[in-house]
């Protein structure tokens, strides 16, 4: 197993680093590196900048307009973008629904949706979770009844991230209530401008409007927006979740935030505290071990081996490390971290730490809770 980057991959890293350093707008970089929330225009600007370079669909194959990068090149791209302070690309279109469209969509669906996703012309959100169906997605109750060339959809989705910006939502809906849970689900694409779609904000503890409730009341959806076969949506949902969970690890982001932690701890004189310094060192060791695990997955993919329980390991440890870094930044500045977004109280670098800490608590829940991931690991490795 060779975990070293090839000369070609190292040259690619330099290419990405130079491009991001030249093209990333300073106001976006400053927001990202200081933990300030980005708005819709910030995300769209960066997506369109990448698209102009031919990198609008990182990880997409060339036949769908992507650069055709290997998994290792995609890893390098994401690591360099994170280190430079570029925003994390909104995954709902690029990394979630796009692979589903490529694998299971019709040519007409692919031609309609993929170019607009890559160009940043349409924003997607995810319609999976419901009040009674979170990690147990097979319990979804949102109904879709076929009437001629349309489905009539009624139900509720919740925790819909950035749904207030979305043009489209991909939804799990129940089309056969008599079938067992997994067998009666279909996968629909729904225009958020359709009559009967209502988005209601959920304001989180940090005061942000990031997640929403989406209500669907007798929404008329063309049957042409069905992905694959009716009642086979669970297959497509699992395919999508595999992409989501490997992306949550965020090693590049964790590296950037670890460097930020060290700067803050140094400014506060906390690194002179042996116990605090040891905790920082432990997080850094954990991050190094996680990166090696990720490189092992990349090495296996070079040999055309699909990732096994490693995807769940990356999700668990990656989210735990990001949460640990946020907690240590809070502890480094002490009471000043409690003043959410107040620039005039304490040092500037403390203003957004409390909000960031609260927001990152979600990481171990979404994308399949860490407890669920541990069950997956036990089943795949121990056969339990």
Residue pairs with C-beta under 8 A, 6 or more apart in sequence:
1 296
1 299
1 300
2 299
3 292
3 295
3 296
3 299
5 13
5 72
5 76
9 72
9 73
9 76
12 73
12 76
13 76
13 80
16 76
16 77
16 80
16 81
17 80
17 84
19 53
20 80
20 81
20 84
20 86
21 84
23 49
23 53
24 46
24 49
24 84
24 85
24 86
25 45
25 46
25 49
27 42
28 38
28 42
28 45
28 46
28 85
28 86
28 87
29 84
29 85
29 86
30 36
30 85
31 37
31 38
31 42
32 38
32 85
32 86
32 87
33 85
33 256
33 260
34 348
34 349
34 351
34 352
35 352
35 353
35 355
35 356
36 352
37 208
37 210
38 87
40 123
40 162
40 165
42 87
43 87
43 89
43 90
43 120
44 120
44 123
46 86
46 87
46 89
47 56
47 89
47 90
47 119
47 120
48 56
48 119
48 120
50 56
50 58
50 89
51 118
51 119
51 120
54 67
55 67
55 77
56 65
56 66
56 118
56 119
56 120
57 64
57 65
57 66
57 67
57 94
57 98
57 114
57 117
57 118
58 66
58 67
58 69
58 74
58 77
58 78
58 89
58 94
59 66
59 69
59 71
59 74
59 94
59 95
60 66
60 67
60 68
60 94
60 98
60 102
60 118
61 68
61 102
62 68
64 98
64 102
64 110
64 114
65 114
65 115
65 118
66 118
69 77
70 301
70 302
71 298
71 301
71 302
72 298
72 301
72 302
75 294
75 298
78 252
79 251
79 252
79 255
80 252
81 88
81 252
82 88
82 250
82 252
82 253
82 255
82 256
83 252
83 255
83 256
85 256
88 250
88 253
89 95
90 123
90 124
90 162
91 244
91 247
92 123
92 124
92 125
92 126
92 161
92 162
92 166
92 170
93 117
93 122
93 123
93 124
94 117
94 118
95 243
95 244
95 247
96 124
96 126
96 170
96 240
96 243
96 244
97 113
97 117
97 124
97 170
97 189
97 240
98 113
98 114
98 117
98 118
99 239
99 240
99 243
100 170
100 187
100 227
100 236
100 239
100 240
101 109
101 110
101 113
101 114
101 227
102 110
102 114
103 239
104 227
104 228
104 236
104 239
105 113
105 227
105 228
108 224
109 189
109 224
109 225
109 227
113 122
113 168
113 189
115 121
116 122
117 124
122 167
122 168
123 162
123 165
123 166
123 167
123 168
124 166
124 167
124 168
124 169
124 170
125 160
125 161
125 162
125 163
125 165
125 166
125 168
125 169
125 192
125 214
126 160
126 161
126 169
126 170
127 142
127 157
127 160
127 169
127 170
127 171
127 172
127 190
127 214
128 137
128 140
128 157
128 171
128 172
128 237
129 137
129 157
129 158
129 159
129 160
130 139
130 140
130 141
130 142
130 155
130 156
130 157
130 158
131 156
131 158
132 139
132 141
133 139
133 140
133 141
134 159
134 365
134 369
135 368
135 369
135 371
135 372
137 172
137 237
138 181
138 182
138 185
138 234
139 181
140 155
140 172
140 173
140 174
140 185
141 155
141 174
142 153
142 154
142 155
142 156
142 157
142 171
142 172
142 173
142 174
142 216
143 153
143 154
143 155
143 173
143 174
143 175
143 177
144 151
144 152
144 153
144 173
144 174
144 175
144 186
144 188
144 221
145 151
145 152
145 175
146 175
146 223
146 230
148 223
149 222
149 223
149 224
150 220
150 221
150 222
150 223
151 173
151 175
151 188
151 220
151 221
151 222
151 223
151 225
151 226
152 218
152 219
152 220
152 221
153 171
153 173
153 188
153 190
153 196
153 216
153 218
153 219
153 220
153 221
154 216
154 217
154 218
154 219
155 173
155 216
156 213
156 214
156 215
156 216
157 169
157 171
157 213
157 214
157 216
158 202
158 211
158 212
158 213
158 214
159 202
159 211
159 212
159 366
160 166
160 169
160 199
160 211
160 212
160 213
160 214
161 210
161 211
161 212
161 366
162 210
162 211
163 169
163 192
163 199
163 211
163 212
163 214
164 199
164 201
164 209
164 212
166 192
167 191
167 192
167 193
168 189
168 190
168 191
168 192
169 189
169 190
169 192
169 197
169 214
170 187
170 188
170 189
170 190
170 227
171 187
171 188
171 189
171 190
171 216
172 185
172 186
172 187
172 233
172 237
173 185
173 186
173 187
173 188
173 233
174 184
174 185
174 186
175 184
175 185
175 186
175 230
175 231
175 233
176 183
176 184
176 230
176 231
177 184
178 184
179 231
182 234
183 231
183 234
184 231
185 231
185 233
185 234
185 237
186 226
186 227
186 230
186 231
186 232
186 233
187 226
187 227
187 228
187 232
187 233
187 236
187 237
188 221
188 225
188 226
188 227
188 233
189 221
189 225
189 226
189 227
190 197
190 216
190 219
190 221
190 225
191 197
191 221
192 199
194 219
194 220
194 221
195 219
195 220
196 216
196 217
196 218
196 219
196 220
197 214
197 215
197 216
197 219
198 214
198 215
198 217
199 212
199 213
199 214
199 215
200 212
200 213
200 214
200 215
201 209
201 211
201 212
202 209
202 211
202 212
202 213
203 209
204 210
204 211
204 358
204 359
205 358
206 340
206 354
206 355
206 356
206 358
206 359
207 340
207 341
207 355
208 355
208 359
210 359
227 233
227 236
228 235
228 236
241 367
241 368
242 311
244 367
244 368
245 311
245 312
245 314
245 315
245 367
245 368
245 373
246 297
246 307
246 311
246 314
246 315
248 314
248 315
248 318
248 319
248 363
248 366
248 367
249 290
249 294
249 314
249 315
249 317
249 318
249 319
250 318
250 319
250 322
251 287
251 290
251 291
251 294
251 318
253 322
254 287
254 290
254 318
254 321
254 322
254 325
255 287
257 322
257 325
257 326
257 329
258 283
258 284
258 287
258 325
260 329
261 280
261 283
261 325
261 328
261 329
261 332
262 271
262 280
263 349
264 329
264 332
264 333
264 349
264 350
264 353
265 271
265 276
265 277
265 280
265 328
265 329
265 332
267 347
267 349
268 332
268 333
268 334
270 276
270 277
270 331
270 332
271 277
271 280
276 328
276 331
276 332
279 328
280 328
283 321
283 324
283 325
283 328
286 317
286 320
286 321
286 324
287 321
289 317
290 314
290 317
290 318
290 321
293 310
293 313
293 314
293 317
294 314
296 310
297 307
297 310
297 311
297 314
300 307
300 310
301 307
308 380
309 376
309 377
309 380
309 381
312 373
312 374
312 376
312 377
312 380
313 373
313 377
315 367
315 368
315 370
315 373
316 364
316 370
316 373
316 374
319 363
319 364
319 370
320 364
320 370
322 360
322 363
323 360
323 361
323 363
323 364
326 353
326 356
326 357
326 360
327 357
329 337
329 353
329 356
329 357
330 337
330 353
330 354
330 357
333 346
333 347
333 349
333 350
333 353
335 346
336 345
336 346
336 347
336 350
336 353
337 350
337 353
337 354
337 357
338 354
339 345
339 346
339 350
339 351
339 354
340 351
340 352
340 354
340 355
341 351
341 352
341 355
342 351
343 351
345 351
364 370
368 376
378 384
